[in-house]
Amino acid sequence: MQLLALLSAVTACGSQPAMGEPQPALLTESGPEVREELRRVVSAAMYGVEVTLAEDALTRESLLVVERQRQQPRLSGREMVPPTKFQLVVGGGACWLMRLADGERWELRKASCRPEVADQ
């Protein structure tokens, strides 16, 4: 099954050391190595399902929403499986991709990020 990333959007270990209060973050660069790491981590977090992410994923906003691709049209026109939401956060000197449903996070070892600043 393939997934389609609806918003811009990591394989690393699934370890989750204490990192204090994580802050929403943005990628400072999204070169090929970083994008591939992000794709692998999202795929692992989605239990091995292949995903497609935008090239500017997680560079403009910290939230990443991934929907399952429809296999066949639904009569209601609505997808019944809720999307999976992730947020890029920074804490403990590292970038992390956090699954919002359960708080599980994966370190992005090739990525560098900065705190996201809310628009004034």
N, C-alpha and C positions, 0 to 999 in steps of 0.2 A: 504494500500500500504506500502511496506517496502522500506527503503533506505539502500544503502550500502555505508559506508564511504571508500573512496579510499585512503585517507591519514590519518595518525594517528590523532586522535583528543583527559548541564550546566542548575533542575528547580530552578530558583531563580526569584526574581521579575524582571520585565521588566523596572524598573525605571532607568533613565539615568541622574544622577546628573552630574554637571560639574566636569571633572576630568583632565583638562589641556590636554596636548599633550600625548595621550596614547603611550606606547612603546610596540612593539611586545614582547611576553613573552612565557615561557615554564612552564609546570607544574613541580613542584619540586618533587611531588610524585603522583602516580595514583592508590591509593588503591580502594577497592570496592565502598566505599561511594562516592569518587570523581568521579569515572567512571559512577556511577548511576546518580549522579547529572548532569554530562556532557551530558549523554544520554537523560535525561529528558529535559534539556534546549534546546538541539539541536532539539528534537522532538517538543517542544513548538514553537521554532523559525521556524520550518517547518510546522506550523499550524496543529500539532497533529499527523503527520505521524510517524509511528514507525521507528526507526533507529537502525542500528547495527554499533558499533564503534570498532575499534581496541583497544586492551588492552593498547597499548602504545600511544594512541592518544594524541597529543599536548605535548609529552615529548621530541621529537627530533626536531620538527619544529613548528612554531606558526600557520601555515596555515592548515586548515581542509577543504577538498573538499568533498561534499556529492552529490552523483548522485542518481537519481531515478532508482529503479530496473526496468528493462524492463519487460513488461507484455507479449509481444510476439515478436518474431524476426522481425526486419525491413528488407525490401527488400534491402535497401541501406546499411545495416549493421551499421548505425550510429544512436545514440540516438539524437532526435531532441530537447529535453528539456535540457537547459543548467544546469550544476551542480550549487549547492548553495555553496558559499565560505564563510568561517568564519575565523576569526583570533583571537587568544588568545592575549589579551593585559593586561598590568598592568598600573594602574593609580589611584591616590587618595588613595593609600594603599590597593587596592583591585584588584582581578583578574576579568576580564570581557571577555565574548565571544561576539565578534562583527561580525554582518552579513555585509560583505563588500559591498553588493549591495546598501544598504541604510544607513549604519552606526548605525543601531539599535544595542543595546548591553544589555546583561544580566549579572548580577553579579553572580560569582561562590562563594558562601559563604563557602563551605567546602574545597575549593581548596586553595593551596598556590602556588605562581608562582614567577618566577624571570625573569628579562629582558633577551631576547634572544640576544646572542652575535653572530655577523656575523663571519663566518669562515674567517680567514686571508689568 
